[in-house]
Amino acid sequence: MSDIAKGAQLQVYAPSLRSLPEGSLLVMATLPILDWNDCLMRDLRTLDKATSAPHVYAAILMIDPFACWEDIAESLKDAGITGVANFPPASMIERSAAGVPIDAGQELELRRMEWFTSLGFKALFAIASDSEITAAETRLGSHLDGLIHLPAEALTRTMSEQMELVSLGQHGSSLPMFALLDGAASTRPTGAK
């Protein structure tokens, strides 16, 4: 049983969210208004390795066509971060005109996550629907520590300095599943759909 399944505290490290105005809706994170991975790289240069927790997962835009993946992996290791998360997930960014996620983005995302796990990184995989669970479990195997449920309605959640990941238990999976709790919310989600 993983430490996360036993209730260890985990964090998704997403310094790019700081570049957006506090109180903005999460949908802002999916818009091409900032270089998500460049913000991460700049912030990693100033991160104190001694303060890195063992269950920190860097939020990486896995479908970035311009990223230098080797540099990102090296910077994460130098900062003491041993986990990656596909955030924002391709399924939230790449949609057809009819609003349906484009499978090519998720395929690229899974291949990139496989590459990171081949280097020894652990993974959290963000999903928009339960149909993505099997692909993530199959492709990422024992490197997958959990799932983050981010359905389309999550885009209307308000961002704040600290946003909480709350456990949904093992909803439709053998892995722990989490949901993002809105920074202004006072109640926890009761389950994923």
For each residue, the residues with C-beta under 8 A, 3 or more apart:
1: 5 6
2: 5 6 145 146 176
3: 6 8 54 55
4: 7 8 10 55 145 146 176
5: 1 2 146 175 176
6: 1 2 3
7: 4 167
8: 3 4 54 55
9: 53 55
10: 4 53 55 56 57 124 145 146 165 178
11: 53 55 56 57 165
12: 56 57 58 59 85 87 124 148 165
13: 40 56 57 58 59 81
14: 17 29 40 59 87
15: 18 19 39 40 42 43
16: 19 20 29 34 36 39 40 59
17: 14 20 29 159 163
18: 15 39
19: 15 16 34 39
20: 16 17 24 28 29 33 34 159
21: 24 28
22: 159 160 161
23: 158 159 160
24: 20 21 28 158 159
25: 28 155 156 157 158 159
26: 29 30 154 155 156 157 158 159 180
27: 30 31 155 156
28: 20 21 24 25 31 33 159
29: 14 16 17 20 26 36 87 88 159
30: 26 27 88 92 93 155
31: 27 28
32:
33: 20 28
34: 16 19 20 39
35: 38 39
36: 16 29 39 40 59 60 61 64 88
37: 40 41 60 61 64 67 72
38: 35 41 42
39: 15 16 18 19 34 35 36 42 43
40: 13 14 15 16 36 37 43 44 58 59 60 72
41: 37 38 44 45 71 72 75
42: 15 38 39 45 46
43: 15 39 40 46 47
44: 40 41 47 58 75 76 78 79 81
45: 41 42 75
46: 42 43
47: 43 44 51 52 79 80 81
48: 51 52
49: 52 78 79 80
50: 80
51: 47 48
52: 47 48 49 56 79 80 81
53: 9 10 11 56
54: 3 8 82
55: 3 4 8 9 10 11 83 145
56: 10 11 12 13 52 53 81 82 83
57: 10 11 12 13 81 83 84 85 122 123 124 145
58: 12 13 40 44 76 81 83 84 85
59: 12 13 14 16 36 40 85 87 88
60: 36 37 40 64 72 84 85 86 87 112
61: 36 37 64 67 87 88 93
62: 86 90 108 109 112 113
63: 90 93 94 105 108 109 112
64: 36 37 60 61 67
65:
66:
67: 37 61 64 72
68: 71 72
69: 72 73 112 115
70: 73 74
71: 41 68 74 75
72: 37 40 41 60 67 68 69 75 76
73: 69 70 76 77 116 119 121
74: 70 71 77 78
75: 41 44 45 71 72 78 79
76: 44 58 72 73 79 81 82 84 121
77: 73 74 80 81 82
78: 44 49 74 75
79: 44 47 49 52 75 76
80: 47 49 50 52 77
81: 13 44 47 52 56 57 58 76 77
82: 54 56 76 77 120 121 122
83: 55 56 57 58 121 122 123 124 145
84: 57 58 60 76 113 116 121 122 123 124
85: 12 57 58 59 60 123 124 125 126 148
86: 60 62 89 90 109 112 113 124 125 126
87: 12 14 29 59 60 61 126 148 150
88: 29 30 36 59 61 92 93 126 150
89: 86 92 93 106 109 125 126 127 128 150
90: 62 63 86 93 94 101 102 105 106 108 109
91: 94 101 105 106 127 128 129 132
92: 30 88 89 101 126 128 150 152 155
93: 30 61 63 88 89 90 105
94: 63 90 91 101 102 104 105
95: 99 100 101 102
96: 99 100 101 102
97:
98:
99: 95 96
100: 95 96
101: 90 91 92 94 95 96 105 106 128
102: 90 94 95 96 105 106
103: 106 107
104: 94 107 108
105: 63 90 91 93 94 101 102 108 109
106: 89 90 91 101 102 103 109 110 132 135
107: 103 104 110 111
108: 62 63 90 104 105 111 112
109: 62 63 86 89 90 105 106 112 113
110: 106 107 113 114 135 136 139 140
111: 107 108 114 115
112: 60 62 63 69 86 108 109 115 116
113: 62 84 86 109 110 116 117 123 125 139 140
114: 110 111 117 118 139 140
115: 69 111 112 118 119
116: 73 84 112 113 119 121 123
117: 113 114 120 121 122 123 140 141 143 144
118: 114 115
119: 73 115 116
120: 82 117
121: 73 76 82 83 84 116 117 143
122: 57 82 83 84 117 143 144 145
123: 57 83 84 85 113 116 117 140 143 144 145
124: 10 12 57 83 84 85 86 144 145 146 147 148 178
125: 85 86 89 113 132 136 140 144 146 147 148
126: 85 86 87 88 89 92 147 148 149 150
127: 89 91 130 132 133 136 147 148 149 150
128: 89 91 92 101 132 150 151 152
129: 91 132 151
130: 127 133 171 172 192
131: 134
132: 91 106 125 127 128 129 135 136
133: 127 130 136 137 147 172 173
134: 131 137 138
135: 106 110 132 138 139
136: 110 125 127 132 133 139 140 144 147
137: 133 134 140 141 144 173 174 175
138: 134 135 141
139: 110 113 114 135 136
140: 110 113 114 117 123 125 136 137 143 144
141: 117 137 138 144
142:
143: 117 121 122 123 140
144: 117 122 123 124 125 136 137 140 141 147 175
145: 2 4 10 55 57 83 122 123 124 175 176
146: 2 4 5 10 124 125 175 176 177 178
147: 124 125 126 127 133 136 144 173 175 176 177 178
148: 12 85 87 124 125 126 127 165 177 178 179 180
149: 126 127 154 168 171 177 178 179 192
150: 87 88 89 92 126 127 128 154 179 180
151: 128 129 154 192 193
152: 92 128 155
153: 156
154: 26 149 150 151 157 179 180
155: 25 26 27 30 92 152
156: 25 26 27 153
157: 25 26 154 163 180 181 182 183 185
158: 23 24 25 26 182 183 184 185
159: 17 20 22 23 24 25 26 28 29 163 183
160: 22 23 163 183 184
161: 22 183
162: 183
163: 17 157 159 160 180 181 182 183
164: 180 181
165: 10 11 12 148 178 179 180 181
166: 178 179 181 188 189
167: 7 176 177 178
168: 149 171 177 178 179 189 191 192
169: 176 177
170: 173 174 175 176 177
171: 130 149 168 177 191 192
172: 130 133 177 192
173: 133 137 147 170 177
174: 137 170
175: 5 137 144 145 146 147 170
176: 2 4 5 145 146 147 167 169 170
177: 146 147 148 149 167 168 169 170 171 172 173 192
178: 10 124 146 147 148 149 165 166 167 168
179: 148 149 150 154 165 166 168 189 192
180: 26 148 150 154 157 163 164 165
181: 157 163 164 165 166 185 188 189
182: 157 158 163 185
183: 157 158 159 160 161 162 163
184: 158 160
185: 157 158 181 182 188
186:
187:
188: 166 181 185
189: 166 168 179 181 192
190:
191: 168 171
192: 130 149 151 168 171 172 177 179 189
193: 151
